[in-house]
Amino acid sequence: MAHDIAPLEAALDHRFRREAWLRQALTHRSYGVPHNERLEFLGDSILNATVARMLFDAFPDCSEGELSRLRASLVKKETLAELAQNLQLSGFLRLGDGEARSGGYQRPSILADTLEALFAAICLDSDYDTAARAVARLMAPLIAAIDPETHGKDSKTQLQEWLQARRLALPQYTILQQRGEAHDQFFVVECRIEPLGLVTQGEGASRRAAEQQAATRAIEALPGSARKAK
């Protein structure tokens, strides 16, 4: 492959014996065949089963409904896309020319699908347990940071609900900086809550990640002690 895959393999804690599986996982259908759609199907199941077990073990007092909501927050497109950005998957994607020109390297759906395909590629290159360990390696920090009282709601959602409960205007998010190549970008975003005179900033490898950080900082700065939306 054109890029050095060692850092990616290290992050996934798996060294591919058959690089063809890795190549297919990183290939979008716009590039050609074999592409990663079938792998995505398998990887989605591995991801969901592994996260379900991790949550089941981590939160013994949560109900089935609460566990389902927590899992949904972890396996949704936006969360997976952020994990993919952290792995710098954009630099390894194989896209067709049209998809590449239209910003495919940063498209959350493509990044999320590719990450799921990678889990399947690891399984096929090795076994299910190895793939599950790769999922757990990426998800463990996110699960450790979960407050079950918020039911897996992200910071933007918590902030919005806190403001809506008090009939205050919703925050405005503005990009202050955007730099870097298509496969390696950096964003600085401002979160402004006019009724409170509150302004925070966040940074990240995607606009959404920067917005989430800005929202988290806004929550921390909210007046009063009941800062989390109910």
C-alpha positions in Angstrom: 0.0 0.0 0.0 1.1 3.6 -0.6 1.1 4.6 3.0 3.0 3.1 5.9 0.4 0.9 7.6 2.4 0.2 10.8 0.9 3.1 12.8 -2.6 1.9 11.9 -1.9 -1.6 12.8 -0.4 -0.5 16.1 -3.5 1.5 16.9 -5.7 -1.5 16.1 -3.3 -3.9 17.8 -3.2 -6.2 14.9 -0.7 -6.9 12.2 -2.3 -8.2 9.0 -1.0 -11.4 7.6 -3.1 -11.0 4.4 -2.8 -7.3 3.4 -5.6 -7.9 0.8 -8.2 -7.8 3.6 -6.9 -4.5 4.8 -6.8 -3.1 1.3 -10.4 -4.1 0.7 -11.5 -2.6 4.0 -10.0 0.7 3.0 -11.6 0.7 -0.5 -14.7 2.6 -1.2 -17.1 1.4 -3.9 -16.3 4.5 -5.9 -12.7 3.2 -6.4 -13.6 -0.2 -7.7 -13.9 -3.8 -6.7 -13.4 -5.5 -4.4 -14.7 -2.8 -2.1 -15.7 -2.7 1.6 -19.5 -2.9 1.7 -19.7 -6.6 2.5 -17.0 -6.2 5.2 -19.0 -3.3 6.6 -21.9 -5.6 7.1 -19.8 -8.1 9.1 -18.0 -5.4 11.0 -21.2 -3.8 12.1 -22.2 -7.0 13.8 -18.9 -7.4 15.5 -19.0 -3.8 16.7 -22.5 -4.0 18.1 -21.9 -7.4 19.9 -18.6 -6.2 21.5 -20.0 -2.9 22.6 -23.1 -4.6 24.1 -20.9 -6.9 26.2 -18.7 -4.1 27.3 -21.7 -2.0 28.4 -23.3 -5.0 30.1 -20.2 -5.6 32.2 -19.5 -1.9 32.9 -23.1 -0.9 34.0 -24.7 -3.7 35.9 -27.4 -1.5 37.3 -28.6 -0.2 33.9 -31.8 -1.5 32.3 -32.1 -3.0 28.9 -33.4 0.3 27.5 -30.6 2.3 29.1 -28.0 -0.1 27.7 -29.5 0.2 24.3 -29.4 4.0 24.4 -25.8 3.9 25.5 -24.8 1.5 22.8 -26.6 3.6 20.2 -24.5 6.6 21.2 -21.3 4.7 20.8 -22.0 3.0 17.5 -23.6 5.9 15.7 -22.0 7.3 12.5 -20.6 10.5 14.2 -18.8 8.6 17.0 -17.3 6.1 14.6 -16.2 8.9 12.3 -14.4 10.6 15.2 -12.6 7.4 16.0 -11.7 7.0 12.4 -10.3 10.5 12.4 -8.2 9.7 15.5 -6.8 6.7 13.5 -6.1 9.1 10.6 -8.0 6.8 8.3 -8.5 9.6 5.8 -4.9 9.1 4.7 -5.5 5.5 3.9 -8.8 5.6 2.1 -9.0 4.5 -1.5 -11.7 6.6 -3.2 -12.7 7.2 -6.8 -11.6 10.6 -8.3 -15.1 12.0 -8.1 -15.6 11.0 -4.5 -12.2 12.3 -3.5 -12.9 15.7 -5.2 -16.2 16.1 -3.4 -14.7 15.7 0.1 -15.1 12.0 0.6 -12.0 11.8 2.7 -13.8 13.7 5.5 -17.3 12.3 4.9 -18.5 10.8 8.3 -20.5 8.0 6.6 -17.4 6.9 4.6 -15.1 7.1 7.7 -17.6 5.2 9.9 -18.2 2.5 7.2 -14.5 2.0 6.7 -13.9 1.6 10.5 -16.6 -1.1 10.6 -15.0 -2.8 7.5 -11.7 -2.8 9.3 -13.1 -4.8 12.2 -14.4 -7.4 9.7 -11.0 -7.5 8.0 -9.3 -8.2 11.3 -11.8 -11.0 12.0 -11.2 -12.6 8.6 -7.4 -12.2 8.8 -7.4 -13.7 12.3 -10.5 -14.5 14.3 -13.5 -13.0 16.1 -11.8 -12.5 19.4 -9.0 -10.5 17.8 -11.5 -8.2 16.1 -13.4 -7.8 19.4 -10.2 -6.8 21.1 -9.6 -4.1 18.4 -13.1 -2.8 19.0 -12.6 -2.8 22.8 -9.3 -1.0 22.4 -11.0 1.9 20.7 -14.2 1.9 22.7 -12.8 1.5 26.2 -11.9 5.2 26.8 -15.4 6.3 25.5 -17.1 3.8 27.8 -15.0 4.8 30.8 -16.1 8.4 30.2 -19.8 7.6 30.2 -22.1 9.0 32.8 -25.1 6.7 32.7 -27.3 9.4 34.1 -27.1 11.3 30.8 -28.1 8.1 28.9 -25.3 8.5 26.5 -26.3 11.9 25.3 -23.4 13.9 23.8 -22.5 17.3 25.0 -24.3 19.2 22.3 -27.5 17.4 23.1 -27.1 17.9 26.9 -26.5 21.6 26.3 -29.4 22.0 24.0 -31.8 20.3 26.4 -30.5 22.4 29.4 -31.2 25.5 27.4 -34.6 24.4 26.1 -35.7 23.4 29.6 -35.2 27.1 30.6 -36.6 28.4 27.3 -33.3 30.0 26.3 -32.1 30.4 22.7 -30.0 27.6 21.4 -26.2 27.9 21.0 -24.7 29.2 17.8 -21.6 27.3 16.5 -19.2 29.1 14.2 -16.0 27.8 12.6 -13.1 30.1 13.5 -10.3 28.2 11.9 -10.1 25.3 9.4 -6.7 24.2 8.1 -4.9 21.2 6.8 -5.2 18.9 3.8 -8.5 17.0 3.1 -7.2 13.9 4.9 -5.7 15.7 7.9 -7.8 18.7 8.9 -8.0 20.8 12.1 -11.0 22.8 13.2 -11.5 25.5 15.9 -15.2 26.2 16.6 -16.9 28.8 18.8 -20.0 28.1 20.8 -21.9 31.2 21.7 -25.0 31.3 24.0 -26.2 34.9 23.7 -28.8 34.9 26.6 -26.0 33.9 29.0 -23.2 35.9 27.5 -21.3 32.7 27.3 -18.7 31.9 24.6 -16.4 28.9 24.5 -14.2 27.3 21.9 -13.3 23.7 20.9 -10.7 22.1 18.7 -10.7 18.8 16.8 -9.9 16.8 13.7 -13.5 17.3 12.5 -16.1 20.1 12.8 -18.3 17.9 14.9 -15.5 17.0 17.3 -14.7 20.7 17.8 -18.3 21.5 18.4 -18.6 18.8 21.0 -15.6 20.1 22.8 -16.9 23.6 22.8 -20.3 22.3 24.1 -18.6 20.4 26.8 -16.8 23.6 27.9 -20.0 25.5 27.8 -21.7 22.9 30.1 -18.9 23.2 32.5 -19.4 27.0 32.6 -23.1 26.9 33.0 -24.5 28.7 36.1 -25.8 26.7 39.0 -25.1 23.2 40.1 -27.5 21.2 38.0 -25.5 21.4 34.8 -26.6 18.2 33.1 -29.9 18.1 31.2 -32.4 15.7 32.5 
